[in-house]
Amino acid sequence: MGIAEEAHNVRVVGSGQLTIVLAHGFGTDQSVWKHLVPHLVEEYRVVLYDNMGAGTTNPDYFDFDRYSTLEGYAYDVIAILEELRIQSCVYVGHSVSAMIGVIASVTRPELFSKIITVSASPRYLNDPDYYGGFEEEDIVQLFDAMGSNYKSWCAGWAPLAVGGDMESLAVQEFSRTLFNMRPDIALSVAQTIFYSDVRPLLGHVTVPCHVIQSVKDLAVPVVVSEYLHQNLGGDSIVEVMSTDGHLPQLSSPDVVVPVLLRHIRFNIAA
């Protein structure tokens, strides 16, 4: 096993000609795909991994400088694909990992035959000509809450992000993985994500992109999916699902799994 494979807890399951890479968002780990994986393994080779900083990774490996930008994570994706000798994959990226995949694809487009984004945003902060959903003061308050009492912040953020109450299994699952992160690492990762701006790169994307979004998502307004569609350089399509929340693959698998399977199998250019 290579260095990147070991550091990121890489797991390869299933077999098939086509490789599907599943990349999770902030506060989760590869377990967020548990409802999707059983539907893929018969037909595809599936690669799962944990982003550095996830609660399942070794915190000693977390380099605060490297991961102060999303490029650090994009280089990790490329390193994993190279170690596994993957020449081309369908990359399914949730939340921040959608943009990590976009960045990686600009650097190494030949490694990606298609990118499927779930709950993706190129920028979370509002601009005069752009609606990302958050004002600067919202973000500052969020970071203050994380810094002052991380456990309490997790308990409040999980139901808001998932779109449910604490009785919901999806909320409990997200609470668990969120709380597993080391608080100082979680804050650093959140700052990197919320201050990121991938908009200048979108026009350089040449890989076909399928943009999938919940109609109601606390972290990503539905208009952002249309913004991605209009600004991505390659072919793209958008599908807005009737789901609620930022982690629909966890909270609404009955809706999301068939949608993802359809997009994995469907080629825009076809």
C-alpha positions as CSV (number, residue, x, y, z in Angstrom):
1,M,0.0,0.0,0.0
2,G,1.3,3.4,-0.9
3,I,1.8,6.4,1.3
4,A,-1.3,8.3,0.1
5,E,-3.4,5.1,0.2
6,E,-2.5,4.5,3.8
7,A,-2.8,8.1,5.0
8,H,-6.3,8.4,3.4
9,N,-7.6,5.0,4.4
10,V,-8.2,4.1,0.8
11,R,-10.5,1.2,0.2
12,V,-11.2,-0.4,-3.2
13,V,-14.3,-2.6,-3.6
14,G,-16.1,-4.2,-6.5
15,S,-14.7,-4.9,-9.9
16,G,-15.4,-3.6,-13.4
17,Q,-13.8,-1.7,-16.3
18,L,-15.0,1.7,-15.0
19,T,-13.6,3.2,-11.8
20,I,-15.9,5.3,-9.6
21,V,-14.2,7.5,-7.0
22,L,-16.4,8.6,-4.1
23,A,-15.2,11.8,-2.3
24,H,-16.9,13.0,0.9
25,G,-17.5,16.5,2.2
26,F,-16.6,18.4,5.4
27,G,-17.5,16.8,8.7
28,T,-18.0,13.3,7.2
29,D,-15.8,10.4,6.0
30,Q,-16.1,7.7,3.4
31,S,-19.0,6.1,5.4
32,V,-21.3,8.9,4.1
33,W,-21.5,6.8,0.9
34,K,-22.8,3.6,2.7
35,H,-26.2,3.7,0.9
36,L,-24.7,4.1,-2.6
37,V,-21.7,1.6,-2.5
38,P,-23.8,-1.6,-2.5
39,H,-25.5,-0.5,-5.8
40,L,-22.1,0.0,-7.5
41,V,-19.9,-3.0,-6.5
42,E,-21.5,-5.4,-8.9
43,E,-20.7,-3.3,-11.9
44,Y,-17.8,-0.9,-11.1
45,R,-14.5,-0.7,-9.3
46,V,-15.2,1.7,-6.4
47,V,-12.5,3.8,-4.7
48,L,-13.3,5.3,-1.3
49,Y,-11.0,7.5,0.8
50,D,-11.0,10.0,3.7
51,N,-10.0,13.6,3.2
52,M,-7.1,14.6,5.5
53,G,-8.5,16.0,8.7
54,A,-11.5,13.7,8.8
55,G,-11.9,12.0,12.2
56,T,-10.7,8.7,10.7
57,T,-7.3,10.1,9.6
58,N,-4.2,10.5,11.7
59,P,-4.3,14.2,12.9
60,D,-0.4,14.2,12.9
61,Y,-0.6,14.1,9.1
62,F,-2.7,17.2,8.9
63,D,-0.5,20.0,7.6
64,F,-2.2,23.4,8.4
65,D,-0.3,25.2,5.6
66,R,-0.9,22.6,2.9
67,Y,-4.6,22.5,3.7
68,S,-5.1,26.2,4.0
69,T,-6.2,26.0,0.3
70,L,-8.3,23.5,-1.6
71,E,-5.3,22.8,-3.9
72,G,-3.7,20.8,-1.1
73,Y,-6.6,18.4,-1.2
74,A,-6.7,18.3,-5.0
75,Y,-3.0,17.1,-5.0
76,D,-4.0,14.4,-2.6
77,V,-6.7,13.2,-5.0
78,I,-4.2,13.1,-7.9
79,A,-1.7,11.2,-5.6
80,I,-4.3,8.6,-4.7
81,L,-5.2,8.1,-8.4
82,E,-1.5,7.8,-9.4
83,E,-0.8,5.3,-6.6
84,L,-3.7,3.1,-7.7
85,R,-2.6,3.5,-11.3
86,I,-6.1,4.8,-12.3
87,Q,-5.9,6.3,-15.8
88,S,-9.5,7.6,-15.9
89,C,-12.4,7.7,-13.4
90,V,-15.9,9.0,-12.8
91,Y,-15.4,11.2,-9.8
92,V,-18.4,11.8,-7.4
93,G,-17.6,14.7,-5.1
94,H,-19.8,15.8,-2.2
95,S,-19.8,19.4,-1.0
96,V,-16.2,20.7,-0.8
97,S,-14.9,17.5,-2.5
98,A,-16.8,18.5,-5.6
99,M,-14.6,21.6,-5.9
100,I,-11.5,19.6,-5.0
101,G,-12.3,17.4,-8.0
102,V,-12.8,20.4,-10.2
103,I,-9.4,21.8,-9.2
104,A,-7.7,18.4,-9.7
105,S,-9.4,18.1,-13.2
106,V,-8.0,21.4,-14.3
107,T,-4.5,20.2,-13.4
108,R,-4.9,16.6,-14.8
109,P,-8.0,16.5,-17.0
110,E,-7.1,13.1,-18.5
111,L,-7.6,11.4,-15.1
112,F,-11.4,12.3,-15.1
113,S,-13.9,11.1,-17.6
114,K,-16.8,12.8,-15.7
115,I,-17.3,14.8,-12.5
116,I,-20.6,14.4,-10.6
117,T,-21.1,17.1,-8.0
118,V,-23.5,16.8,-5.0
119,S,-24.3,19.9,-3.0
120,A,-21.4,21.9,-4.5
121,S,-20.5,25.5,-4.2
122,P,-17.6,27.4,-5.8
123,R,-18.0,30.2,-3.2
124,Y,-20.0,30.4,0.0
125,L,-19.7,34.2,0.6
126,N,-22.0,36.6,-1.1
127,D,-20.5,39.1,-3.6
128,P,-22.3,42.1,-5.2
129,D,-22.9,40.0,-8.3
130,Y,-23.0,36.6,-6.7
131,Y,-25.2,34.9,-4.1
132,G,-23.4,32.3,-2.2
133,G,-25.7,32.3,0.8
134,F,-23.5,33.7,3.6
135,E,-22.5,37.2,4.7
136,E,-19.0,37.7,6.3
137,E,-20.6,38.2,9.7
138,D,-22.4,34.8,9.4
139,I,-19.1,33.1,8.8
140,V,-17.4,34.9,11.7
141,Q,-20.1,33.9,14.1
142,L,-19.9,30.3,12.9
143,F,-16.1,30.2,13.5
144,D,-16.5,31.8,16.9
145,A,-19.1,29.2,17.9
146,M,-16.8,26.4,16.6
147,G,-13.8,27.8,18.5
148,S,-15.6,28.4,21.8
149,N,-17.4,25.1,22.3
150,Y,-16.9,22.6,19.4
151,K,-19.2,19.9,20.9
152,S,-22.0,22.3,21.4
153,W,-21.5,23.7,17.9
154,C,-21.7,20.2,16.4
155,A,-25.0,19.5,18.2
156,G,-26.4,22.7,16.6
157,W,-24.9,22.4,13.2
158,A,-25.7,18.8,12.4
159,P,-29.5,19.1,12.3
160,L,-29.3,22.4,10.4
161,A,-27.0,20.9,7.7
162,V,-28.8,17.6,7.3
163,G,-32.2,19.1,7.5
164,G,-33.8,17.1,10.3
165,D,-33.9,16.8,14.1
166,M,-31.6,14.9,16.5
167,E,-33.9,11.8,16.3
168,S,-33.0,11.4,12.7
169,L,-30.4,8.6,12.0
170,A,-28.8,10.8,9.3
171,V,-28.4,13.7,11.8
172,Q,-26.9,11.3,14.4
173,E,-24.5,9.8,11.8
174,F,-23.4,13.3,10.7
175,S,-23.0,14.4,14.4
176,R,-20.8,11.4,15.0
177,T,-18.4,12.0,12.1
178,L,-18.4,15.8,12.7
179,F,-17.5,15.3,16.4
180,N,-14.8,12.8,15.5
181,M,-12.7,15.6,14.0
182,R,-10.1,17.3,16.2
183,P,-11.6,20.7,17.0
184,D,-8.7,22.8,15.8
185,I,-8.5,20.9,12.6
186,A,-12.2,21.2,12.0
187,L,-12.0,24.9,12.4
188,S,-9.1,25.2,10.1
189,V,-10.8,23.1,7.4
190,A,-14.0,25.1,7.8
191,Q,-12.1,28.4,7.3
192,T,-10.4,27.0,4.2
193,I,-13.8,26.0,2.8
194,F,-15.9,29.0,3.7
195,Y,-13.2,31.5,2.4
196,S,-12.5,29.5,-0.8
197,D,-13.4,30.9,-4.2
198,V,-13.1,28.5,-7.1
199,R,-15.1,30.7,-9.5
200,P,-12.0,31.8,-11.5
201,L,-11.2,28.2,-12.3
202,L,-14.6,27.1,-13.5
203,G,-14.0,28.2,-17.1
204,H,-10.9,26.1,-17.3
205,V,-12.8,22.9,-16.6
206,T,-12.9,20.7,-19.7
207,V,-14.3,17.5,-18.2
208,P,-18.1,17.0,-18.4
209,C,-19.9,17.9,-15.1
210,H,-23.2,16.7,-13.7
211,V,-24.4,19.1,-11.0
212,I,-26.8,17.6,-8.5
213,Q,-28.4,19.7,-5.8
214,S,-31.1,19.6,-3.1
215,V,-33.9,22.1,-3.6
216,K,-33.4,23.1,0.0
217,D,-29.9,23.3,1.4
218,L,-28.7,25.4,4.3
219,A,-25.1,25.6,3.0
220,V,-25.8,25.9,-0.8
221,P,-28.6,28.0,-2.2
222,V,-30.2,26.2,-5.2
223,V,-29.2,29.2,-7.5
224,V,-25.6,28.1,-7.1
225,S,-26.2,25.0,-9.2
226,E,-27.3,27.1,-12.1
227,Y,-24.3,29.4,-11.6
228,L,-22.0,26.3,-11.9
229,H,-23.9,25.2,-15.0
230,Q,-23.5,28.6,-16.7
231,N,-19.8,29.0,-15.8
232,L,-18.2,25.6,-16.1
233,G,-16.0,25.4,-19.2
234,G,-16.9,21.9,-20.3
235,D,-20.3,20.3,-21.0
236,S,-22.6,20.3,-17.9
237,I,-26.1,19.5,-16.8
238,V,-28.0,20.3,-13.6
239,E,-30.5,18.2,-11.7
240,V,-32.3,19.7,-8.7
241,M,-33.7,17.0,-6.4
242,S,-36.8,17.4,-4.2
243,T,-34.5,16.7,-1.2
244,D,-33.9,18.8,1.9
245,G,-30.4,19.2,3.3
246,H,-26.7,19.4,2.5
247,L,-26.1,15.6,2.9
248,P,-28.9,14.1,0.8
249,Q,-27.0,10.8,0.2
250,L,-27.4,10.3,3.9
251,S,-30.8,11.7,4.6
252,S,-32.7,10.8,1.4
253,P,-30.9,7.8,-0.1
254,D,-34.1,6.5,-1.7
255,V,-34.1,9.6,-3.9
256,V,-30.4,10.2,-4.3
257,V,-29.1,6.7,-5.1
258,P,-31.2,6.3,-8.3
259,V,-30.3,9.8,-9.4
260,L,-26.5,9.1,-8.9
261,L,-26.7,5.8,-10.6
262,R,-28.4,7.4,-13.6
263,H,-25.8,10.2,-13.8
264,I,-22.9,7.7,-13.5
265,R,-24.3,5.7,-16.4
266,F,-25.3,8.7,-18.6
267,N,-22.9,10.6,-20.7
268,I,-23.8,14.2,-21.6
269,A,-22.2,14.0,-25.1
270,A,-24.1,10.8,-25.9
